[in-house]
Amino acid sequence: MVMGVKTSDSLNAIKVLVDSFRVNLPLAKTIVSKIWSLALELGKRYGEGFRFKIMDFCGTHEWTITYFGIRSLMPPSIELVAGPGCPVCVTPSYFIEEAIKLALDGVTIYTYGDVYRLRSIRFVRGAGSLSDAKALGGDIRVVTNILDAANDAKSRGRDAVFMGIGFETVAPGYAQALNRGLIPNNLKILSLVKLTPPAMFYSIDVQKGDVIEPPIMGVIAPGHVSTITGAKAWAPVSESFRIPVVVSGFEPIDVLASIAEILKQLASGKAETVIEYTRAVTWQGDLKAQSLIANTFEIVDDAWRGIGFIPKSGLRIKDRYSKYDAFKVYGIKDLTPDSWRYDLTPGCRCADVIIGKIKPTQCPLFMKSCTPSTPVGPCMVSIEGTCSIWARFGAGGLANEIAKELGLL
């Protein structure tokens, strides 16, 4: 019972609220109309044929944009491109290879489901992924969080490693587990956490120097990450590149409103960082979580798969927790700019997809040798990968249906 309402009625009421938020056609039509009006205004200023590229920085945003057909609602001058929103996609092949070695040497590996299928560039004793290693006798266990790994490792007592992959969203959980002594002595953590603001700087800067493609002129910033970092993390992007940044929620209306805000700022000559996702994000973010991260990890220059090193873009465990650090305990050498090697399969253009230089359909492997059932590149493996999202939802009929409902087709 909720406020005198039967549970089934309450759930139905919640469903109605969610559905109306997702497919509120009158509101969507109003926002889309505003977007077209602003695009027309900007077109007069920048000239006919100019493209305004807006980059989203979260796999869930890209899912929303693709699944709900938001690109089909945009004026021809507005181009929505995906950025580095997938932590699995940017995990270097080298660390998958090291995990395979450990697994085949008898160490239990705890990992997320996406990482389990992630292909390495080099085979290790016949294994090109952790799923291959399991088939060869390795003990690989898929978990959804670090505490599941900790509890299982404690009950089994075997030497084990948890692959700590993710963005800022998961870092506080890893830190809390270490700070509270929840990690058993037989479990080590391979910290591969990536930081998103440096990747945002890198992606925008790379495209800024492109003589063919127009620069990124607005950013839809990640909502989940921003609950931890706060919107303040993106202010330097607005200040340095003079482009609008909007921290957005994940429903279609959120994304449409964020696009409209970006165009509104461009039309008025502003370049500010603002929060659309006010129901979850504040300017300062979660200060307790930020303190936990700072206490547990040190920031390092880090390698991104297919891209190379991005300054101050990774987290490694501090010496005070060295007995839980898989790098130190198992003698795993960290990558350096000299030791990193390009780690994508020949022909795979995941790196260009990740930084928004090309669309998945511009990769020669997309939906040919590289499909969701036979992934070649990391962008096709993870459910947050742009190629995977486009392959699963980009060719559906939902986009056209919504466009027709809004009177655009």
C-alpha positions as CSV (number, residue, x, y, z in Angstrom):
1,M,0.0,0.0,0.0
2,V,1.2,3.5,-0.8
3,M,-0.9,6.4,0.6
4,G,-4.0,4.2,0.7
5,V,-3.5,3.0,-2.9
6,K,-3.3,-0.7,-3.7
7,T,0.2,-1.8,-4.8
8,S,-1.0,-2.7,-8.3
9,D,-2.6,0.6,-8.7
10,S,0.5,2.4,-7.4
11,L,2.7,0.6,-9.9
12,N,0.2,1.4,-12.7
13,A,0.3,5.1,-11.6
14,I,4.1,5.0,-11.7
15,K,4.1,3.4,-15.1
16,V,1.7,6.2,-16.4
17,L,4.1,8.8,-15.0
18,V,7.1,7.2,-16.7
19,D,5.4,6.7,-20.0
20,S,4.1,10.2,-20.0
21,F,7.6,11.5,-19.3
22,R,9.1,9.3,-22.1
23,V,6.5,9.9,-24.7
24,N,4.9,13.2,-23.8
25,L,4.1,14.1,-27.4
26,P,2.8,17.6,-26.9
27,L,5.8,18.5,-24.8
28,A,8.2,16.8,-27.2
29,K,6.6,18.6,-30.2
30,T,7.0,21.9,-28.4
31,I,10.7,21.3,-27.7
32,V,11.4,19.9,-31.2
33,S,9.7,23.0,-32.7
34,K,11.9,25.2,-30.6
35,I,15.0,23.3,-31.8
36,W,14.0,23.8,-35.4
37,S,13.4,27.5,-34.8
38,L,16.8,27.9,-33.1
39,A,18.5,25.9,-35.9
40,L,17.0,28.3,-38.5
41,E,18.2,31.3,-36.5
42,L,21.7,29.8,-36.2
43,G,21.7,28.9,-39.9
44,K,21.2,32.5,-40.9
45,R,24.2,33.5,-38.8
46,Y,26.6,30.6,-39.8
47,G,25.5,30.1,-43.3
48,E,23.4,27.5,-45.1
49,G,24.9,24.0,-44.9
50,F,26.8,24.6,-41.6
51,R,26.5,21.6,-39.3
52,F,26.2,22.0,-35.5
53,K,27.8,19.0,-33.9
54,I,26.6,18.1,-30.4
55,M,28.4,15.3,-28.6
56,D,26.8,13.1,-25.9
57,F,29.2,11.6,-23.3
58,C,27.3,8.7,-22.0
59,G,26.3,5.3,-23.4
60,T,22.9,5.7,-21.9
61,H,22.4,9.0,-23.6
62,E,23.4,7.4,-26.9
63,W,21.0,4.6,-26.3
64,T,18.2,7.1,-25.6
65,I,19.0,9.1,-28.8
66,T,19.2,6.0,-30.9
67,Y,16.4,3.9,-29.5
68,F,13.9,6.7,-29.4
69,G,14.9,8.1,-32.8
70,I,15.9,11.5,-31.6
71,R,18.2,12.0,-34.6
72,S,15.2,11.7,-36.9
73,L,13.6,14.6,-35.2
74,M,16.6,17.0,-35.7
75,P,16.9,19.6,-38.4
76,P,19.5,18.7,-41.1
77,S,22.0,21.2,-39.6
78,I,22.0,19.4,-36.2
79,E,24.3,16.4,-35.9
80,L,24.3,14.3,-32.8
81,V,27.5,12.3,-32.3
82,A,28.6,9.9,-29.5
83,G,31.6,10.5,-27.3
84,P,33.6,8.3,-24.9
85,G,30.7,7.0,-22.9
86,C,31.7,3.4,-22.5
87,P,34.4,2.4,-20.0
88,V,34.6,-1.2,-21.2
89,C,35.3,0.1,-24.8
90,V,38.4,2.0,-23.7
91,T,40.0,-0.7,-21.5
92,P,43.3,-1.5,-23.2
93,S,43.8,-5.0,-24.6
94,Y,46.9,-5.4,-22.5
95,F,44.9,-5.6,-19.3
96,I,42.5,-8.2,-20.7
97,E,45.6,-10.2,-21.7
98,E,47.1,-9.9,-18.2
99,A,43.7,-11.1,-16.7
100,I,43.7,-14.1,-19.0
101,K,47.2,-15.0,-17.9
102,L,46.2,-14.9,-14.2
103,A,43.1,-17.0,-14.9
104,L,45.0,-19.6,-16.7
105,D,47.5,-19.6,-13.8
106,G,44.8,-20.5,-11.4
107,V,43.7,-17.1,-10.1
108,T,39.9,-16.5,-10.0
109,I,38.9,-13.4,-12.0
110,Y,35.8,-11.5,-11.1
111,T,34.5,-9.2,-13.9
112,Y,31.4,-7.6,-15.4
113,G,29.5,-9.3,-18.2
114,D,30.7,-7.0,-20.9
115,V,34.3,-7.5,-20.0
116,Y,33.8,-11.2,-20.1
117,R,33.4,-11.0,-23.9
118,L,35.9,-8.3,-24.6
119,R,38.4,-9.4,-27.2
120,S,42.2,-9.0,-26.8
121,I,44.4,-8.0,-29.7
122,R,46.8,-10.8,-28.8
123,F,46.0,-14.4,-27.9
124,V,47.3,-15.8,-24.6
125,R,47.8,-19.5,-24.6
126,G,45.0,-19.9,-27.1
127,A,42.6,-17.5,-25.4
128,G,41.5,-14.2,-26.9
129,S,39.0,-13.2,-24.2
130,L,38.1,-14.1,-20.6
131,S,35.3,-16.2,-22.0
132,D,37.9,-18.2,-24.0
133,A,40.0,-18.5,-20.8
134,K,37.0,-20.0,-19.0
135,A,36.5,-22.5,-21.8
136,L,40.2,-23.5,-21.3
137,G,39.6,-24.1,-17.6
138,G,40.1,-20.7,-16.1
139,D,37.8,-19.7,-13.2
140,I,36.0,-16.6,-14.5
141,R,33.1,-15.3,-12.5
142,V,30.7,-12.6,-13.7
143,V,29.4,-10.2,-11.0
144,T,27.4,-7.0,-11.0
145,N,29.4,-5.2,-8.2
146,I,32.5,-5.4,-6.1
147,L,30.7,-6.6,-2.9
148,D,29.5,-9.7,-4.7
149,A,33.0,-10.4,-5.7
150,A,34.2,-9.8,-2.2
151,N,31.6,-12.1,-0.6
152,D,32.2,-14.9,-3.0
153,A,36.0,-14.6,-2.8
154,K,35.8,-14.7,1.0
155,S,33.6,-17.8,1.0
156,R,35.9,-19.7,-1.4
157,G,39.3,-18.6,-0.1
158,R,41.1,-18.8,-3.5
159,D,43.5,-16.1,-4.8
160,A,41.3,-13.8,-6.8
161,V,41.3,-10.5,-8.8
162,F,38.4,-8.1,-9.4
163,M,38.7,-6.1,-12.6
164,G,37.8,-2.6,-11.4
165,I,36.6,-1.1,-14.7
166,G,34.3,1.9,-14.9
167,F,34.1,5.7,-14.8
168,E,33.7,8.0,-11.7
169,T,30.3,6.5,-11.0
170,V,31.7,3.2,-9.7
171,A,34.9,4.6,-8.0
172,P,33.2,5.5,-4.7
173,G,31.9,1.9,-4.3
174,Y,35.4,0.5,-4.8
175,A,36.8,3.1,-2.4
176,Q,34.2,2.4,0.2
177,A,34.8,-1.3,0.1
178,L,38.6,-0.7,0.7
179,N,38.0,2.0,3.4
180,R,35.6,-0.2,5.3
181,G,37.7,-3.3,5.2
182,L,35.1,-5.2,3.1
183,I,37.7,-6.8,0.8
184,P,39.1,-10.1,2.0
185,N,42.9,-10.6,2.0
186,N,42.7,-13.1,-0.9
187,L,41.0,-10.7,-3.3
188,K,43.0,-8.0,-5.1
189,I,41.7,-5.2,-7.3
190,L,43.0,-4.3,-10.7
191,S,42.0,-0.6,-10.8
192,L,41.2,0.5,-14.3
193,V,38.9,3.3,-13.6
194,K,38.8,6.1,-16.2
195,L,38.1,9.8,-15.6
196,T,35.7,11.4,-18.1
197,P,36.6,15.2,-18.0
198,P,40.1,14.6,-19.5
199,A,38.5,12.4,-22.3
200,M,36.0,15.2,-23.0
201,F,38.9,17.7,-23.4
202,Y,40.7,15.3,-25.6
203,S,37.8,14.5,-27.9
204,I,36.8,18.1,-28.4
205,D,40.4,19.2,-29.0
206,V,41.0,16.5,-31.6
207,Q,38.0,17.5,-33.6
208,K,38.8,21.2,-33.2
209,G,41.9,20.6,-35.3
210,D,40.0,18.7,-38.0
211,V,40.1,20.7,-41.3
212,I,37.2,18.7,-42.8
213,E,34.7,18.1,-40.0
214,P,33.1,21.0,-38.1
215,P,34.1,21.3,-34.4
216,I,32.0,20.1,-31.5
217,M,29.8,23.1,-30.6
218,G,27.9,21.7,-27.6
219,V,28.1,18.8,-25.1
220,I,25.5,16.7,-23.4
221,A,27.4,15.8,-20.2
222,P,27.0,12.4,-18.4
223,G,24.3,12.4,-15.8
224,H,25.4,9.5,-13.7
225,V,29.0,10.6,-13.6
226,S,27.9,14.1,-12.6
227,T,26.1,12.9,-9.5
228,I,29.6,12.1,-8.2
229,T,31.7,14.9,-9.8
230,G,29.1,17.6,-9.8
231,A,28.4,19.9,-12.8
232,K,31.5,21.9,-11.8
233,A,33.7,19.2,-13.4
234,W,32.5,20.4,-16.8
235,A,32.8,24.2,-16.3
236,P,36.5,24.2,-17.6
237,V,35.2,22.7,-20.9
238,S,32.8,25.6,-21.4
239,E,35.5,28.1,-20.4
240,S,38.3,26.6,-22.5
241,F,36.4,25.8,-25.7
242,R,33.6,28.4,-25.4
243,I,30.9,25.9,-26.0
244,P,27.7,25.1,-24.0
245,V,27.7,22.0,-21.7
246,V,24.4,20.6,-20.4
247,V,24.3,17.9,-17.7
248,S,21.3,15.9,-18.9
249,G,19.0,13.2,-17.6
250,F,18.3,10.1,-19.7
251,E,14.7,10.3,-20.8
252,P,13.9,11.5,-24.3
253,I,12.4,14.7,-22.9
254,D,15.7,15.3,-21.0
255,V,17.8,14.9,-24.1
256,L,15.5,17.1,-26.2
257,A,15.5,19.8,-23.6
258,S,19.3,19.6,-23.3
259,I,19.7,20.0,-27.1
260,A,17.4,23.0,-27.1
261,E,19.4,24.6,-24.3
262,I,22.7,24.2,-26.2
263,L,21.2,25.8,-29.3
264,K,19.7,28.6,-27.2
265,Q,23.1,29.4,-25.7
266,L,24.7,29.3,-29.1
267,A,22.0,31.7,-30.5
268,S,22.6,34.1,-27.6
269,G,26.4,33.9,-27.7
270,K,26.7,32.1,-24.4
271,A,28.9,29.2,-23.4
272,E,27.9,28.0,-19.9
273,T,27.7,24.7,-18.0
274,V,24.1,24.2,-16.8
275,I,22.2,21.3,-15.2
276,E,19.1,19.9,-16.8
277,Y,19.2,16.8,-14.6
278,T,18.4,18.8,-11.5
279,R,16.5,15.9,-9.9
280,A,19.8,14.1,-9.4
281,V,22.8,16.4,-10.0
282,T,24.1,19.4,-8.1
283,W,26.8,21.8,-8.9
284,Q,29.2,20.5,-6.2
285,G,28.3,16.8,-6.6
286,D,28.7,14.2,-3.9
287,L,31.5,15.6,-1.7
288,K,31.7,12.5,0.5
289,A,32.2,10.3,-2.6
290,Q,34.8,12.7,-3.9
291,S,36.6,12.6,-0.6
292,L,36.5,8.8,-0.6
293,I,38.0,8.7,-4.1
294,A,40.8,11.1,-3.2
295,N,41.6,9.1,-0.1
296,T,41.8,5.8,-1.9
297,F,43.2,6.6,-5.4
298,E,45.8,8.6,-7.1
299,I,45.3,10.2,-10.5
300,V,47.6,9.0,-13.3
301,D,48.1,9.5,-17.0
302,D,46.3,6.5,-18.5
303,A,46.0,4.6,-21.8
304,W,42.7,4.4,-23.6
305,R,42.1,1.6,-26.1
306,G,42.9,2.6,-29.7
307,I,43.6,6.1,-28.6
308,G,46.7,6.1,-26.4
309,F,47.5,8.1,-23.3
310,I,45.3,10.9,-22.0
311,P,46.8,13.0,-19.2
312,K,45.4,12.6,-15.7
313,S,42.6,10.3,-16.9
314,G,42.9,7.2,-14.7
315,L,42.8,6.1,-11.1
316,R,45.3,3.7,-9.4
317,I,45.1,2.5,-5.8
318,K,47.2,4.4,-3.3
319,D,50.1,2.8,-1.4
320,R,48.1,2.6,1.9
321,Y,46.0,-0.1,0.2
322,S,48.9,-1.8,-1.6
323,K,48.1,-5.2,-0.2
324,Y,44.9,-5.2,-2.3
325,D,46.5,-3.8,-5.4
326,A,46.7,-6.4,-8.2
327,F,49.4,-4.4,-10.0
328,K,51.7,-4.7,-7.0
329,V,50.8,-8.1,-5.7
330,Y,51.0,-9.9,-9.1
331,G,53.8,-7.7,-10.5
332,I,51.7,-6.4,-13.4
333,K,53.5,-3.6,-15.1
334,D,51.4,-0.6,-15.8
335,L,51.3,0.7,-19.3
336,T,53.5,3.7,-20.2
337,P,53.5,5.9,-23.3
338,D,56.6,3.9,-24.5
339,S,55.1,0.4,-23.8
340,W,51.5,1.0,-25.1
341,R,50.9,-0.3,-28.6
342,Y,47.9,0.4,-30.8
343,D,45.4,-2.2,-29.7
344,L,42.6,-2.5,-32.2
345,T,42.1,-5.2,-34.8
346,P,43.1,-4.1,-38.3
347,G,40.2,-2.4,-40.0
348,C,38.4,-1.6,-36.7
349,R,37.7,2.1,-36.2
350,C,36.4,1.9,-32.7
351,A,38.8,4.7,-31.6
352,D,37.3,7.1,-34.1
353,V,33.8,6.1,-33.1
354,I,34.7,6.6,-29.4
355,I,35.8,10.2,-29.9
356,G,33.0,11.0,-32.2
357,K,35.1,11.4,-35.4
358,I,33.0,8.9,-37.4
359,K,29.7,7.1,-37.1
360,P,29.6,3.3,-36.6
361,T,28.3,2.9,-40.2
362,Q,31.6,4.4,-41.5
363,C,33.6,1.6,-40.0
364,P,34.3,-1.1,-42.8
365,L,33.7,-3.9,-40.3
366,F,30.3,-2.6,-39.0
367,M,27.6,-5.3,-39.4
368,K,29.8,-7.3,-41.7
369,S,32.5,-9.2,-39.8
370,C,31.7,-7.2,-36.6
371,T,28.1,-7.8,-35.3
372,P,26.6,-8.1,-31.8
373,S,26.9,-11.9,-32.0
374,T,30.4,-11.8,-33.4
375,P,32.0,-8.6,-32.0
376,V,35.4,-7.7,-33.3
377,G,35.9,-4.2,-31.8
378,P,35.2,-3.2,-28.2
379,C,32.4,-0.8,-29.2
380,M,30.4,-3.8,-30.4
381,V,30.9,-5.9,-27.3
382,S,29.6,-3.6,-24.5
383,I,25.9,-2.7,-24.3
384,E,27.1,0.9,-23.8
385,G,29.2,0.8,-26.9
386,T,28.0,3.0,-29.7
387,C,28.4,0.3,-32.4
388,S,26.4,-2.1,-30.3
389,I,23.6,0.4,-29.7
390,W,23.5,1.3,-33.4
391,A,23.5,-2.4,-34.4
392,R,20.7,-3.3,-32.0
393,F,18.5,-0.2,-32.3
394,G,19.6,2.0,-35.1
395,A,17.7,0.3,-37.9
396,G,14.3,-0.1,-36.0
397,G,11.0,1.4,-37.0
398,L,10.5,3.3,-33.8
399,A,12.3,6.4,-35.0
400,N,10.0,6.8,-38.0
401,E,6.9,6.1,-35.9
402,I,7.8,8.9,-33.5
403,A,8.7,11.3,-36.3
404,K,5.3,10.6,-37.9
405,E,3.5,11.2,-34.6
406,L,5.2,14.6,-34.3
407,G,4.2,15.5,-37.9
408,L,7.8,15.5,-39.2
409,L,7.3,12.7,-41.7
